[in-house]
Amino acid sequence: LVISEVKQACNVDTDNDAEEGGKKYESEKTYNWKPLLLFISLRLGLHEMNPVYIPGLKTCFTLPSTLGVIGGSPNHALYLLGYVEDEVIFLDPHTTQAATAPDQTYHAVKPGRISISQLDPSLSLCFLCRTEEEFDNLCICVQEQLIEATHTPLFEMMLERPPHMYGQLPSGDSTGQPDENTGDDYEQLSRKYDSEDEFEI
């Protein structure tokens, strides 16, 4: 998580030009924070959840601004809301209803539970920061509770992108907006290792 790039994407400058006697005068720019919906995609093991990451994953559910985790069991996506001991509490987004069903049927009578060890290792942490202060508080909690408090943090957080990571985004584009070139580099890759069974570290 590169803090400066998140702030750059969320701070929208607003020109406060003044006009006097038909002439425009530039005044200082002000910045407004766009609410941030932050997804941090992770892979916490090759084929199954690596147990060293379980305490960190549990901690994520307690952080301010958390919206939960998008994850699930292999081939079955779930929305993870929290945890009880070694199980996560989830809602299943695949539950369908008739369009004319009464409102009370849209509420789960009882959320599901699944062992954390049964989760697919590919998941995404979700946070909502409505203000820059909320984002700053989230970064402080991540640093104290997820990074400094463990030998195996779930991800890294830094103020600026390190030199070895330059070039991973198009220059000047920190929004990640897809364009006509999106996916070109992926399509040119050799298809030597198309499945996890053929992949080896």
Backbone as a chain_set.jsonl record, in Angstrom:
{"seq": "LVISEVKQACNVDTDNDAEEGGKKYESEKTYNWKPLLLFISLRLGLHEMNPVYIPGLKTCFTLPSTLGVIGGSPNHALYLLGYVEDEVIFLDPHTTQAATAPDQTYHAVKPGRISISQLDPSLSLCFLCRTEEEFDNLCICVQEQLIEATHTPLFEMMLERPPHMYGQLPSGDSTGQPDENTGDDYEQLSRKYDSEDEFEI", "coords": {"N": [[0.863, -1.174, 0.0], [0.839, 2.026, -1.064], [1.049, 4.984, 0.351], [1.249, 7.718, -0.509], [0.358, 7.583, -3.164], [-2.278, 6.779, -2.888], [-3.316, 8.999, -1.559], [-2.866, 10.941, -3.498], [-4.616, 10.1, -5.508], [-7.046, 10.445, -4.235], [-7.279, 13.096, -3.391], [-8.773, 15.78, -4.726], [-8.183, 18.563, -6.638], [-9.467, 21.866, -6.302], [-10.165, 24.698, -8.025], [-10.06, 27.972, -6.876], [-10.692, 30.478, -8.182], [-10.779, 33.965, -8.214], [-12.803, 36.722, -9.263], [-12.53, 40.004, -10.343], [-13.581, 43.053, -11.37], [-13.778, 42.169, -14.023], [-11.401, 40.811, -14.399], [-9.59, 37.822, -13.868], [-8.297, 36.327, -10.951], [-5.898, 34.182, -9.727], [-6.286, 32.153, -6.958], [-5.278, 30.393, -3.958], [-5.073, 26.86, -4.361], [-7.46, 24.492, -3.305], [-7.991, 21.344, -1.727], [-10.119, 18.608, -2.019], [-11.233, 15.704, -0.421], [-11.934, 12.708, -1.971], [-14.222, 10.193, -1.178], [-12.897, 7.028, -0.237], [-12.863, 3.769, -1.382], [-11.238, 1.091, -0.531], [-9.51, -1.677, -1.699], [-7.512, -4.346, -0.883], [-5.813, -6.66, -2.4], [-4.856, -9.987, -1.804], [-2.731, -12.88, -1.606], [-2.607, -15.526, 0.338], [-1.112, -17.929, 0.622], [-0.379, -20.922, -1.307], [-2.076, -23.183, -2.236], [-3.748, -23.511, -0.112], [-4.88, -21.775, 2.859], [-2.247, -20.223, 4.517], [-1.288, -20.872, 7.766], [0.198, -18.966, 9.241], [-0.746, -16.485, 8.589], [-3.252, -16.19, 9.66], [-3.742, -14.895, 12.273], [-3.277, -12.187, 11.534], [-5.249, -11.806, 9.574], [-7.55, -12.054, 11.142], [-7.204, -9.778, 12.716], [-7.682, -7.78, 10.841], [-10.449, -7.617, 10.682], [-11.055, -6.093, 12.882], [-10.139, -3.549, 12.506], [-10.464, 0.043, 12.122], [-12.812, 1.427, 9.841], [-13.166, -0.908, 8.396], [-14.722, -3.009, 5.973], [-14.993, -5.61, 5.791], [-14.152, -8.738, 4.207], [-13.578, -9.888, 0.944], [-13.842, -13.022, -0.208], [-13.666, -16.494, 0.265], [-14.45, -20.014, -0.01], [-12.64, -22.455, -1.988], [-13.603, -21.961, -5.343], [-16.034, -20.816, -4.604], [-17.386, -17.916, -3.942], [-17.543, -15.649, -1.176], [-18.814, -13.246, 1.197], [-17.072, -12.032, 3.758], [-17.633, -11.219, 7.09], [-16.741, -11.079, 9.749], [-15.254, -12.711, 12.628], [-15.361, -15.622, 14.747], [-13.658, -17.125, 17.177], [-11.983, -19.619, 15.558], [-13.37, -19.454, 13.193], [-14.861, -17.874, 10.359], [-17.428, -15.465, 9.841], [-19.936, -15.312, 7.43], [-21.704, -13.98, 4.542], [-23.579, -15.229, 1.855], [-23.298, -14.293, -1.395], [-24.612, -15.473, -3.492], [-27.158, -16.201, -2.963], [-30.358, -16.086, -4.107], [-33.399, -14.231, -4.753], [-36.895, -13.94, -5.364], [-38.058, -11.308, -7.475], [-40.256, -9.999, -6.495], [-40.336, -10.52, -3.824], [-41.139, -10.161, -0.318], [-39.801, -7.495, 1.767], [-38.65, -8.37, 4.235], [-37.563, -10.838, 3.653], [-35.099, -10.414, 2.59], [-33.193, -10.332, 4.476], [-30.699, -12.105, 6.164], [-31.427, -14.924, 8.078], [-29.675, -16.286, 9.634], [-26.251, -15.856, 9.589], [-23.68, -17.575, 7.696], [-21.039, -19.838, 8.731], [-17.589, -20.63, 8.522], [-14.609, -22.515, 8.735], [-11.547, -20.798, 9.186], [-9.262, -21.96, 8.146], [-10.224, -23.293, 5.946], [-10.609, -21.444, 4.013], [-10.131, -20.041, 0.754], [-6.892, -19.085, -0.346], [-6.703, -16.737, -1.829], [-7.828, -13.542, -1.51], [-9.533, -10.448, -0.666], [-9.017, -7.589, 1.198], [-11.209, -5.157, 2.544], [-11.891, -1.716, 2.835], [-13.415, 1.338, 3.919], [-12.886, 4.705, 3.635], [-14.052, 7.625, 4.418], [-13.078, 10.166, 4.838], [-9.952, 12.017, 4.753], [-8.755, 11.953, 7.211], [-9.82, 9.601, 8.314], [-8.541, 7.755, 6.656], [-5.861, 8.237, 7.363], [-5.945, 7.428, 10.055], [-6.539, 4.722, 9.686], [-4.165, 3.895, 8.431], [-2.337, 4.241, 10.541], [-3.295, 2.334, 12.371], [-2.942, 0.008, 10.831], [-0.146, -0.013, 10.607], [0.615, -0.281, 13.334], [-0.838, -2.572, 14.278], [-0.893, -4.568, 12.292], [1.553, -4.663, 10.959], [3.871, -3.964, 12.6], [3.324, -5.584, 14.792], [3.688, -8.237, 14.172], [5.596, -10.992, 12.794], [5.066, -11.846, 10.299], [3.661, -9.996, 8.276], [0.583, -9.189, 6.532], [0.698, -7.58, 4.297], [2.713, -4.954, 2.795], [3.313, -1.529, 3.734], [3.993, 1.724, 2.676], [5.339, 5.087, 2.479], [6.169, 6.225, 0.004], [6.475, 4.972, -3.364], [8.818, 2.415, -3.785], [12.045, 2.507, -5.485], [12.517, 0.114, -6.997], [10.016, -0.631, -7.768], [9.057, 1.153, -9.6], [7.647, 1.828, -12.774], [5.819, -0.167, -12.802], [3.362, 0.844, -12.989], [1.73, 2.803, -15.495], [3.439, 5.818, -16.382], [2.579, 8.626, -14.479], [-0.021, 7.772, -14.169], [-1.937, 6.982, -11.668], [-4.381, 6.076, -11.141], [-5.227, 3.691, -12.129], [-7.027, 3.248, -14.141], [-8.663, 1.383, -16.648], [-7.56, 1.07, -20.053], [-7.159, 1.136, -23.692], [-4.89, -0.44, -23.833], [-4.928, -2.151, -21.729], [-4.258, -5.24, -20.348], [-2.739, -6.128, -22.481], [-0.018, -6.766, -22.008], [-0.316, -9.05, -20.474], [-1.556, -10.823, -22.237], [0.528, -11.376, -23.946], [2.166, -13.067, -22.608], [3.929, -16.153, -22.161], [2.233, -19.244, -22.298], [3.075, -21.256, -20.644], [2.745, -22.001, -17.947], [-0.167, -22.535, -17.003], [-1.763, -23.476, -14.96], [-2.077, -23.963, -11.394], [-0.933, -26.355, -10.653], [1.128, -26.73, -12.395], [2.838, -24.769, -11.72], [5.713, -23.688, -9.97], [7.625, -22.66, -7.209]], "CA": [[0.0, 0.0, 0.0], [1.669, 3.226, -1.194], [0.198, 6.027, 0.918], [1.245, 8.936, -1.326], [-0.44, 7.366, -4.373], [-3.683, 6.784, -2.476], [-3.689, 10.397, -1.285], [-2.898, 11.654, -4.779], [-5.829, 9.707, -6.217], [-8.249, 10.853, -3.499], [-7.345, 14.547, -3.218], [-9.152, 16.443, -5.959], [-7.961, 19.997, -6.468], [-10.562, 22.746, -6.657], [-9.67, 26.062, -8.271], [-10.842, 29.031, -6.246], [-10.335, 31.704, -8.882], [-11.618, 35.12, -7.9], [-12.959, 37.625, -10.394], [-12.741, 41.37, -9.876], [-13.505, 44.011, -12.494], [-13.611, 41.455, -15.285], [-10.134, 40.093, -14.442], [-9.529, 36.651, -12.981], [-7.113, 36.218, -10.113], [-5.741, 32.832, -9.175], [-6.058, 32.06, -5.518], [-4.701, 29.095, -3.599], [-5.898, 25.684, -4.648], [-7.877, 23.694, -2.152], [-8.135, 19.942, -2.087], [-11.236, 17.9, -1.405], [-11.006, 14.26, -0.369], [-12.975, 11.833, -2.508], [-14.301, 8.979, -0.344], [-12.05, 5.953, -0.755], [-13.19, 2.363, -1.175], [-9.913, 0.501, -0.703], [-9.416, -3.132, -1.755], [-6.129, -4.82, -0.873], [-5.87, -8.06, -2.838], [-3.768, -10.779, -1.23], [-2.658, -14.341, -1.79], [-2.039, -15.933, 1.623], [-0.759, -19.339, 0.504], [-0.519, -21.381, -2.692], [-3.309, -23.947, -2.444], [-4.587, -23.375, 1.077], [-4.498, -20.663, 3.721], [-1.073, -20.446, 5.35], [-1.696, -20.536, 9.136], [0.906, -17.818, 9.818], [-1.476, -15.267, 8.272], [-4.575, -16.185, 10.295], [-3.898, -13.802, 13.249], [-3.378, -10.907, 10.823], [-6.561, -11.747, 8.938], [-8.511, -11.765, 12.213], [-7.013, -8.379, 13.109], [-8.289, -6.918, 9.819], [-11.871, -7.426, 10.982], [-11.19, -5.173, 14.008], [-9.598, -2.237, 12.15], [-11.48, 1.04, 11.787], [-13.135, 1.554, 8.415], [-13.254, -2.191, 7.69], [-15.993, -3.441, 5.397], [-14.936, -7.061, 5.734], [-13.225, -9.376, 3.272], [-14.153, -10.642, -0.165], [-13.049, -14.247, -0.291], [-14.524, -17.67, 0.222], [-13.801, -21.308, -0.145], [-12.305, -22.628, -3.408], [-14.697, -21.954, -6.316], [-17.288, -20.356, -4.007], [-17.137, -16.593, -3.376], [-18.32, -15.282, -0.001], [-18.523, -11.946, 1.802], [-16.71, -12.336, 5.137], [-17.989, -10.069, 7.922], [-16.06, -11.079, 11.036], [-14.825, -14.042, 13.02], [-15.582, -16.137, 16.096], [-12.589, -18.099, 17.403], [-11.287, -19.966, 14.312], [-14.327, -19.476, 12.094], [-15.303, -16.569, 9.863], [-18.865, -15.303, 9.62], [-20.065, -14.865, 6.047], [-22.957, -13.943, 3.789], [-23.391, -15.826, 0.534], [-23.919, -13.408, -2.389], [-25.291, -16.238, -4.527], [-28.536, -16.459, -2.564], [-31.243, -15.276, -4.947], [-34.773, -14.044, -4.291], [-37.828, -13.475, -6.396], [-38.06, -9.846, -7.513], [-41.41, -9.481, -5.757], [-40.326, -11.047, -2.45], [-41.273, -9.125, 0.716], [-38.543, -6.936, 2.247], [-38.053, -9.12, 5.342], [-36.854, -12.023, 3.167], [-33.765, -10.041, 2.144], [-32.305, -10.369, 5.63], [-30.302, -13.471, 6.507], [-31.862, -15.354, 9.4], [-28.458, -16.664, 10.348], [-25.115, -15.89, 8.661], [-22.939, -18.829, 7.689], [-19.707, -19.877, 9.356], [-16.663, -21.57, 7.903], [-13.292, -22.481, 9.358], [-10.584, -19.948, 8.475], [-8.318, -22.814, 7.424], [-10.86, -23.767, 4.717], [-10.727, -20.344, 3.057], [-9.211, -19.955, -0.365], [-5.866, -18.104, 0.031], [-6.875, -15.487, -2.576], [-8.913, -12.752, -0.932], [-9.33, -9.01, -0.749], [-9.435, -6.815, 2.361], [-12.006, -4.016, 2.081], [-11.999, -0.618, 3.785], [-14.037, 2.572, 3.442], [-12.379, 5.9, 4.311], [-14.832, 8.758, 3.905], [-12.273, 11.385, 4.953], [-8.514, 11.783, 4.804], [-8.437, 11.601, 8.597], [-10.122, 8.173, 8.471], [-7.472, 7.011, 5.991], [-4.666, 8.36, 8.207], [-6.154, 6.561, 11.228], [-6.413, 3.347, 9.216], [-2.732, 3.633, 8.215], [-1.711, 4.109, 11.861], [-3.693, 1.024, 12.913], [-2.282, -1.031, 10.033], [1.264, -0.032, 10.997], [0.774, -0.776, 14.702], [-1.449, -3.865, 14.563], [-0.671, -5.584, 11.251], [2.934, -4.713, 10.474], [4.844, -4.022, 13.695], [2.943, -6.565, 15.812], [3.837, -9.609, 13.681], [6.771, -11.3, 11.958], [4.568, -12.175, 8.961], [2.553, -9.091, 7.927], [-0.196, -9.566, 5.355], [1.15, -6.754, 3.172], [3.61, -3.86, 3.172], [2.781, -0.188, 3.571], [5.102, 2.683, 2.621], [4.934, 6.442, 2.092], [6.424, 6.413, -1.425], [6.785, 3.755, -4.124], [10.275, 2.214, -3.831], [12.581, 2.574, -6.855], [12.413, -1.141, -7.751], [8.639, -0.832, -8.21], [8.676, 2.104, -10.643], [7.429, 1.175, -14.058], [4.726, -1.132, -12.726], [2.184, 1.592, -13.416], [2.1, 3.78, -16.52], [3.883, 7.059, -15.747], [1.546, 9.629, -14.258], [-1.353, 7.185, -14.005], [-2.066, 6.246, -10.411], [-5.788, 5.744, -10.949], [-5.457, 2.303, -12.517], [-8.164, 3.184, -15.06], [-8.364, 0.568, -17.831], [-7.575, 1.741, -21.352], [-7.077, 0.178, -24.801], [-3.714, -1.296, -23.655], [-5.096, -2.998, -20.558], [-4.22, -6.684, -20.602], [-1.847, -6.487, -23.589], [1.185, -7.437, -21.519], [-0.707, -10.382, -20.015], [-1.849, -11.662, -23.398], [1.773, -11.725, -24.618], [2.932, -14.009, -21.797], [3.953, -17.555, -22.555], [1.218, -20.02, -21.601], [3.745, -22.448, -20.138], [2.217, -22.383, -16.641], [-1.548, -22.069, -16.953], [-2.466, -23.936, -13.771], [-1.246, -23.981, -10.188], [-0.223, -27.63, -10.564], [2.346, -26.647, -13.199], [3.647, -23.666, -11.203], [6.569, -24.082, -8.855], [8.517, -21.59, -6.765]], "C": [[0.902, 1.227, 0.0], [0.805, 4.436, -0.832], [0.112, 7.256, 0.021], [0.377, 8.777, -2.571], [-1.929, 7.334, -4.056], [-4.141, 8.222, -2.259], [-3.768, 11.21, -2.574], [-4.183, 11.344, -5.54], [-7.089, 10.245, -5.547], [-8.379, 12.355, -3.305], [-7.589, 15.214, -4.558], [-8.962, 17.939, -5.752], [-9.138, 20.784, -7.009], [-9.995, 24.14, -6.834], [-10.62, 27.05, -7.618], [-10.46, 30.362, -6.879], [-11.322, 32.809, -8.525], [-11.696, 36.009, -9.13], [-13.287, 39.004, -9.853], [-12.558, 42.304, -11.059], [-13.245, 43.34, -13.821], [-12.305, 40.701, -15.41], [-10.166, 38.945, -13.445], [-8.212, 36.652, -12.227], [-7.051, 34.817, -9.558], [-5.506, 32.905, -7.683], [-5.488, 30.677, -5.216], [-5.665, 27.972, -3.951], [-6.268, 25.013, -3.337], [-8.102, 22.271, -2.636], [-9.288, 19.331, -1.311], [-10.982, 16.41, -1.497], [-12.206, 13.539, -0.975], [-13.049, 10.61, -1.607], [-13.608, 7.811, -1.04], [-12.622, 4.591, -0.384], [-11.928, 1.597, -1.545], [-9.998, -1.021, -0.653], [-7.935, -3.497, -1.791], [-6.173, -6.311, -1.171], [-4.639, -8.806, -2.363], [-3.854, -12.228, -1.672], [-1.907, -14.852, -0.572], [-1.736, -17.43, 1.658], [-0.914, -19.754, -0.949], [-1.846, -22.079, -2.934], [-4.266, -23.831, -1.273], [-4.049, -22.238, 1.925], [-3.296, -21.036, 4.576], [-1.413, -20.001, 6.774], [-0.983, -19.33, 9.742], [0.157, -16.513, 9.576], [-2.818, -15.144, 8.995], [-4.71, -15.093, 11.359], [-4.042, -12.43, 12.588], [-4.727, -10.731, 10.16], [-7.639, -11.434, 9.973], [-8.423, -10.298, 12.628], [-7.683, -7.433, 12.121], [-9.763, -6.646, 10.105], [-12.096, -6.417, 12.108], [-10.726, -3.761, 13.677], [-10.718, -1.249, 11.857], [-11.657, 1.077, 10.269], [-13.257, 0.219, 7.697], [-14.667, -2.429, 7.151], [-16.043, -4.962, 5.319], [-13.932, -7.53, 4.702], [-14.03, -10.052, 2.176], [-13.269, -11.866, -0.328], [-13.963, -15.434, -0.459], [-13.739, -18.945, 0.217], [-13.499, -21.504, -1.626], [-13.554, -22.757, -4.281], [-16.046, -21.535, -5.722], [-17.038, -19.028, -3.286], [-18.083, -16.291, -2.226], [-17.924, -13.879, 0.442], [-18.317, -12.19, 3.291], [-16.873, -11.083, 6.001], [-17.198, -9.964, 9.213], [-15.628, -12.496, 11.375], [-15.246, -14.336, 14.454], [-14.596, -17.289, 16.26], [-11.89, -18.409, 16.08], [-12.246, -20.135, 13.132], [-14.627, -18.048, 11.67], [-16.807, -16.607, 9.641], [-19.028, -14.729, 8.219], [-21.514, -14.748, 5.613], [-22.642, -14.49, 2.41], [-24.072, -14.941, -0.508], [-24.683, -14.15, -3.475], [-26.727, -16.572, -4.169], [-29.444, -15.528, -3.36], [-32.653, -15.257, -4.379], [-35.629, -13.681, -5.496], [-37.888, -11.952, -6.332], [-39.195, -9.259, -6.681], [-41.448, -9.969, -4.317], [-40.469, -9.909, -1.444], [-39.904, -8.73, 1.282], [-37.879, -7.8, 3.315], [-37.307, -10.365, 4.866], [-35.442, -11.7, 2.698], [-32.75, -10.05, 3.282], [-31.994, -11.816, 5.973], [-30.774, -13.788, 7.912], [-30.639, -15.651, 10.247], [-27.304, -16.668, 9.347], [-24.39, -17.23, 8.763], [-21.612, -18.698, 8.412], [-18.876, -20.94, 8.684], [-15.315, -21.424, 8.605], [-12.336, -21.626, 8.529], [-9.623, -20.798, 7.658], [-8.899, -23.347, 6.12], [-10.997, -22.676, 3.663], [-9.735, -20.505, 1.916], [-8.167, -18.889, -0.02], [-5.942, -16.782, -0.746], [-8.077, -14.742, -2.015], [-8.585, -11.281, -1.034], [-9.882, -8.335, 0.5], [-10.148, -5.568, 1.856], [-12.146, -2.976, 3.19], [-12.684, 0.564, 3.117], [-13.515, 3.723, 4.284], [-13.083, 7.103, 3.705], [-14.033, 10.059, 3.918], [-10.793, 11.021, 4.963], [-8.083, 11.39, 6.217], [-8.721, 10.121, 8.861], [-9.035, 7.324, 7.823], [-6.191, 7.054, 6.823], [-4.773, 7.462, 9.436], [-6.029, 5.088, 10.852], [-4.943, 2.985, 9.028], [-1.996, 3.452, 9.541], [-2.033, 2.743, 12.454], [-3.027, -0.12, 12.157], [-0.822, -1.153, 10.463], [1.443, -0.679, 12.368], [0.301, -2.217, 14.883], [-1.152, -4.951, 13.534], [0.788, -5.726, 10.834], [3.924, -4.874, 11.619], [4.555, -5.145, 14.688], [3.156, -8.01, 15.368], [5.118, -9.759, 12.866], [6.351, -11.584, 10.51], [3.385, -11.269, 8.61], [1.852, -9.535, 6.643], [0.252, -8.81, 4.107], [2.073, -5.672, 3.711], [2.897, -2.533, 2.955], [3.971, 0.77, 3.593], [4.578, 4.035, 2.164], [5.051, 6.657, 0.59], [6.717, 5.064, -2.072], [8.299, 3.579, -4.17], [10.769, 2.153, -5.28], [12.402, 1.278, -7.648], [10.991, -1.418, -8.233], [8.181, 0.199, -9.222], [8.55, 1.369, -11.959], [6.342, 0.132, -14.0], [3.388, -0.477, -13.019], [2.618, 2.506, -14.549], [2.454, 5.093, -15.85], [2.733, 8.046, -15.663], [0.157, 9.065, -14.059], [-1.4, 6.376, -12.723], [-3.511, 5.844, -10.152], [-6.071, 4.285, -11.29], [-6.641, 2.153, -13.464], [-7.802, 2.332, -16.276], [-8.398, 1.417, -19.097], [-7.411, 0.687, -22.439], [-5.881, -0.766, -24.68], [-3.852, -2.272, -22.497], [-5.128, -4.473, -20.958], [-3.284, -7.094, -21.722], [-0.634, -7.259, -23.108], [0.864, -8.845, -21.041], [-0.928, -11.325, -21.192], [-0.579, -12.112, -24.113], [2.613, -12.722, -23.832], [2.867, -15.412, -22.369], [2.942, -18.319, -21.711], [1.798, -21.31, -21.018], [3.129, -22.941, -18.827], [0.807, -21.835, -16.481], [-2.284, -22.528, -15.705], [-1.508, -23.965, -12.594], [-0.424, -25.265, -10.089], [1.079, -27.599, -11.356], [3.302, -25.586, -12.656], [4.458, -24.108, -10.016], [7.485, -22.935, -8.504], [9.907, -22.182, -6.537]], "O": [[1.648, 1.449, 0.954], [-0.056, 4.854, -1.606], [-0.978, 7.786, -0.193], [-0.274, 9.733, -2.993], [-2.749, 7.799, -4.848], [-5.214, 8.618, -2.714], [-4.639, 12.068, -2.72], [-4.773, 12.236, -6.151], [-8.094, 10.478, -6.219], [-9.484, 12.847, -3.075], [-6.717, 15.215, -5.427], [-9.506, 18.518, -4.812], [-9.731, 20.43, -8.028], [-9.412, 24.703, -5.907], [-11.836, 26.969, -7.79], [-9.966, 31.264, -6.201], [-12.536, 32.609, -8.533], [-10.771, 36.046, -9.941], [-14.185, 39.171, -9.028], [-11.493, 42.335, -11.674], [-12.548, 43.902, -14.666], [-12.091, 40.013, -16.409], [-10.691, 39.07, -12.338], [-7.154, 36.939, -12.788], [-8.021, 34.316, -8.989], [-4.632, 33.632, -7.21], [-5.247, 29.888, -6.129], [-6.884, 28.109, -3.855], [-5.483, 24.978, -2.391], [-8.37, 22.036, -3.814], [-9.411, 19.516, -0.1], [-10.562, 15.911, -2.541], [-13.344, 13.733, -0.548], [-12.007, 10.032, -1.297], [-13.716, 7.63, -2.253], [-12.839, 4.3, 0.792], [-11.589, 1.468, -2.721], [-10.499, -1.589, 0.318], [-7.192, -3.005, -2.64], [-6.522, -7.12, -0.312], [-3.516, -8.322, -2.5], [-4.913, -12.723, -2.057], [-0.701, -14.637, -0.454], [-2.073, -18.113, 2.625], [-1.512, -19.026, -1.742], [-2.652, -21.623, -3.745], [-5.47, -24.034, -1.431], [-2.918, -21.789, 1.742], [-3.318, -22.047, 5.28], [-1.795, -18.847, 6.969], [-1.509, -18.722, 10.674], [0.393, -15.531, 10.28], [-3.451, -14.09, 8.94], [-5.728, -14.401, 11.357], [-4.839, -11.606, 13.036], [-5.292, -9.638, 10.176], [-8.541, -10.639, 9.709], [-9.444, -9.651, 12.863], [-8.2, -6.39, 12.522], [-10.266, -5.563, 9.804], [-13.215, -5.931, 12.277], [-10.902, -2.856, 14.492], [-11.792, -1.639, 11.4], [-10.726, 0.782, 9.52], [-13.44, 0.21, 6.48], [-15.662, -2.092, 7.792], [-17.021, -5.533, 4.837], [-12.986, -6.819, 4.363], [-15.038, -10.707, 2.444], [-12.068, -11.739, -0.563], [-14.922, -15.39, -1.23], [-12.523, -18.957, 0.413], [-14.052, -20.782, -2.455], [-14.445, -23.558, -3.996], [-17.092, -21.866, -6.281], [-16.542, -19.012, -2.16], [-19.267, -16.625, -2.276], [-16.846, -13.387, 0.11], [-19.264, -12.516, 4.008], [-16.326, -10.026, 5.69], [-17.002, -8.861, 9.724], [-15.634, -13.378, 10.516], [-15.457, -13.429, 15.26], [-14.689, -18.302, 15.568], [-11.25, -17.517, 15.522], [-11.958, -20.873, 12.19], [-14.649, -17.131, 12.491], [-17.379, -17.643, 9.299], [-18.345, -13.773, 7.855], [-22.42, -15.324, 6.216], [-21.568, -14.243, 1.864], [-25.299, -14.841, -0.515], [-25.34, -13.518, -4.301], [-27.445, -17.162, -4.977], [-29.302, -14.307, -3.284], [-33.049, -16.146, -3.625], [-35.135, -13.18, -6.506], [-37.779, -11.37, -5.253], [-39.092, -8.126, -6.212], [-42.477, -9.85, -3.652], [-39.975, -8.808, -1.686], [-38.967, -9.529, 1.277], [-36.657, -7.949, 3.304], [-36.489, -10.902, 5.613], [-34.66, -12.613, 2.432], [-31.566, -9.799, 3.058], [-32.892, -12.652, 6.063], [-30.547, -13.009, 8.837], [-30.583, -15.307, 11.428], [-27.356, -17.398, 8.357], [-24.473, -17.923, 9.777], [-21.128, -17.596, 8.67], [-19.372, -22.006, 8.32], [-14.937, -20.327, 9.018], [-12.322, -21.722, 7.302], [-9.211, -20.386, 6.574], [-8.146, -23.809, 5.263], [-11.448, -22.94, 2.548], [-8.641, -21.04, 2.096], [-8.532, -17.865, 0.557], [-5.303, -15.806, -0.352], [-9.201, -15.245, -2.039], [-7.485, -10.908, -1.442], [-11.059, -8.482, 0.828], [-9.74, -4.983, 0.853], [-12.474, -3.304, 4.33], [-12.556, 0.772, 1.91], [-13.678, 3.727, 5.504], [-12.744, 7.543, 2.606], [-14.28, 10.95, 3.105], [-10.429, 9.861, 5.158], [-7.162, 10.593, 6.396], [-7.95, 9.458, 9.554], [-8.645, 6.291, 8.369], [-5.511, 6.038, 6.975], [-3.801, 6.809, 9.815], [-5.475, 4.296, 11.614], [-4.516, 1.898, 9.417], [-1.121, 2.594, 9.648], [-1.147, 2.069, 12.981], [-2.597, -1.102, 12.761], [-0.319, -2.259, 10.661], [2.317, -1.527, 12.547], [0.961, -3.003, 15.564], [-1.16, -6.135, 13.871], [1.209, -6.799, 10.402], [4.728, -5.807, 11.62], [5.473, -5.611, 15.363], [2.833, -8.929, 16.121], [5.65, -8.789, 12.325], [7.184, -11.564, 9.604], [2.237, -11.711, 8.64], [2.456, -10.173, 5.781], [0.192, -9.337, 2.997], [2.202, -5.493, 4.923], [2.005, -2.418, 2.115], [4.857, 0.639, 4.437], [3.518, 4.128, 1.544], [4.142, 7.207, -0.033], [7.156, 4.128, -1.403], [9.006, 4.509, -4.559], [10.016, 1.796, -6.186], [12.159, 1.33, -8.854], [10.775, -2.339, -9.022], [7.037, 0.145, -9.672], [9.268, 0.403, -12.217], [5.963, -0.415, -15.036], [2.396, -1.162, -13.267], [3.767, 2.949, -14.568], [1.837, 5.457, -14.849], [2.01, 8.273, -16.633], [-0.772, 9.828, -13.798], [-0.959, 5.227, -12.686], [-3.838, 5.335, -9.08], [-7.04, 3.707, -10.798], [-7.204, 1.065, -13.586], [-6.746, 2.535, -16.876], [-9.173, 2.368, -19.196], [-7.506, -0.51, -22.167], [-5.849, -1.796, -25.353], [-2.989, -3.128, -22.302], [-5.926, -4.887, -21.798], [-3.044, -8.286, -21.91], [-0.252, -8.269, -23.699], [1.69, -9.746, -21.188], [-0.531, -12.489, -21.146], [-0.596, -13.124, -24.814], [3.649, -13.178, -24.314], [1.874, -15.805, -22.983], [2.818, -18.054, -20.515], [1.106, -22.322, -20.911], [3.003, -24.147, -18.613], [0.617, -20.776, -15.882], [-3.357, -22.0, -15.416], [-0.289, -23.989, -12.766], [0.66, -25.264, -9.505], [2.018, -28.333, -11.05], [4.453, -25.513, -13.087], [3.958, -24.821, -9.146], [8.062, -22.302, -9.388], [10.83, -21.462, -6.157]]}, "num_chains": 1, "name": "protein.A"}
